[in-house]
Amino acid sequence: MVVREDILEDSVQRQSSMRWVYLAIGWLAVAIGTVGFALPILPSTVFFLIALWAFSRGSPRFENWLLNHRLFGPTLQAWRHHRVIPAKAKLLAVACMSASLLFIIFVVADGWMLPSAVALSMVVAVAVIFRYPSQIPAS
């Protein structure tokens, strides 16, 4: 079998550069997710799911770290293995979105367009969240 070295080298170089892109996405998502614990307007779980996706492509070590993290690990494992979003996370998401929408309506917005667009996007997000089960199915 003949292997062209230039093609092989190009493939390895592309994988290496993409690895850095995935690592950057992963760490940015971890940073935003961490800030989301302090600010109720940021949904931290979504950002940790993004980080898990990015780390799964860029670093098995960081993926493993995230899956075994004492705070985030159980939720991320439930999502990865069973596509489960715990009921507590769903209720917290709805509460945070509601608080954010009220903040936008009474503090930020000077009209109806921004609150309407935000409310519509939140309705879509809630519909997606409640599409998934809250518990791991019984075997």
C-alpha positions in Angstrom: 0.0 0.0 0.0 1.3 3.4 -1.0 0.8 6.3 1.5 1.4 9.7 0.3 3.3 11.5 3.1 2.1 15.0 2.1 -1.6 13.9 2.5 -0.9 12.2 5.8 1.1 15.2 7.1 -1.7 17.6 6.0 -4.3 15.5 7.8 -2.3 15.4 11.0 -1.7 19.2 10.9 -5.4 19.9 10.3 -6.4 17.6 13.2 -3.9 19.4 15.4 -5.2 22.9 14.5 -8.8 21.8 15.0 -7.9 20.4 18.4 -6.9 23.9 19.5 -10.2 25.3 18.2 -12.2 22.7 20.1 -10.1 23.3 23.3 -10.7 27.1 23.0 -14.5 26.5 22.5 -14.5 24.1 25.5 -12.7 26.4 27.9 -14.7 29.4 26.8 -17.9 27.4 27.5 -16.6 26.3 30.9 -15.8 29.9 31.8 -19.3 31.2 30.7 -20.9 28.2 32.5 -19.0 29.0 35.7 -20.2 32.6 35.5 -23.7 31.3 35.0 -23.6 30.0 38.6 -23.4 33.5 39.9 -25.6 35.2 37.3 -29.1 33.7 36.9 -29.4 35.1 33.4 -26.9 32.7 32.1 -27.9 29.0 31.8 -24.8 27.2 33.0 -25.9 23.7 32.0 -26.1 24.6 28.3 -22.5 25.9 28.3 -21.2 22.8 30.1 -22.9 20.6 27.4 -21.1 22.7 24.8 -17.8 22.3 26.7 -18.4 18.5 26.8 -19.0 18.4 23.1 -15.9 20.4 22.3 -13.7 18.5 24.7 -14.9 15.2 23.3 -13.4 16.3 20.0 -10.3 18.1 21.3 -9.2 16.5 24.6 -10.2 13.2 26.1 -8.5 14.3 29.3 -10.7 17.4 29.7 -13.8 15.5 28.6 -13.1 12.9 31.3 -12.5 15.7 33.9 -15.8 17.3 33.0 -17.7 14.0 33.1 -16.2 13.1 36.5 -16.6 16.6 38.0 -18.4 16.5 41.4 -20.9 19.2 40.5 -21.4 18.9 36.8 -20.5 15.3 36.2 -23.7 13.5 37.1 -25.9 15.8 35.0 -23.6 15.6 32.0 -23.4 11.8 32.3 -27.2 11.5 32.5 -27.4 13.7 29.4 -24.7 11.8 27.5 -26.0 8.3 28.3 -29.7 8.8 28.4 -30.5 12.3 27.1 -32.1 13.1 30.5 -32.5 16.6 31.9 -33.3 16.4 35.6 -36.5 18.0 36.7 -34.6 20.4 39.1 -32.6 21.7 36.2 -35.7 22.2 34.1 -37.5 24.1 36.8 -34.3 26.2 37.5 -34.0 27.0 33.8 -37.7 28.1 33.6 -37.3 30.2 36.8 -34.1 31.9 35.5 -35.6 32.6 32.1 -38.7 34.1 33.7 -36.6 36.3 36.0 -34.5 37.4 33.0 -37.6 38.2 30.9 -39.1 40.2 33.8 -35.8 42.1 34.1 -35.9 42.8 30.3 -39.5 43.9 30.4 -39.2 46.3 33.4 -35.6 47.5 33.3 -34.1 47.1 29.9 -36.7 47.3 27.2 -38.4 50.5 25.9 -41.0 48.9 23.8 -42.5 45.5 23.0 -40.2 44.1 20.3 -37.2 43.1 22.4 -39.3 41.4 25.2 -41.4 39.7 22.5 -38.3 38.3 20.7 -36.8 37.2 24.0 -40.1 35.6 25.1 -40.4 33.7 21.8 -36.9 32.3 22.1 -37.5 31.3 25.7 -40.7 29.5 24.7 -38.7 27.5 22.1 -36.0 26.8 24.7 -38.6 25.6 27.2 -40.3 23.4 24.6 -36.9 21.8 23.8 -36.0 21.3 27.5 -39.3 19.7 28.3 -39.1 17.4 25.3 -36.5 15.3 27.1 -37.3 13.0 30.1 -36.5 14.0 33.7 -35.4 10.6 34.9 -33.3 7.8 33.6 -35.7 5.2 32.1 -36.0 1.9 34.1 -34.3 -1.0 32.4 
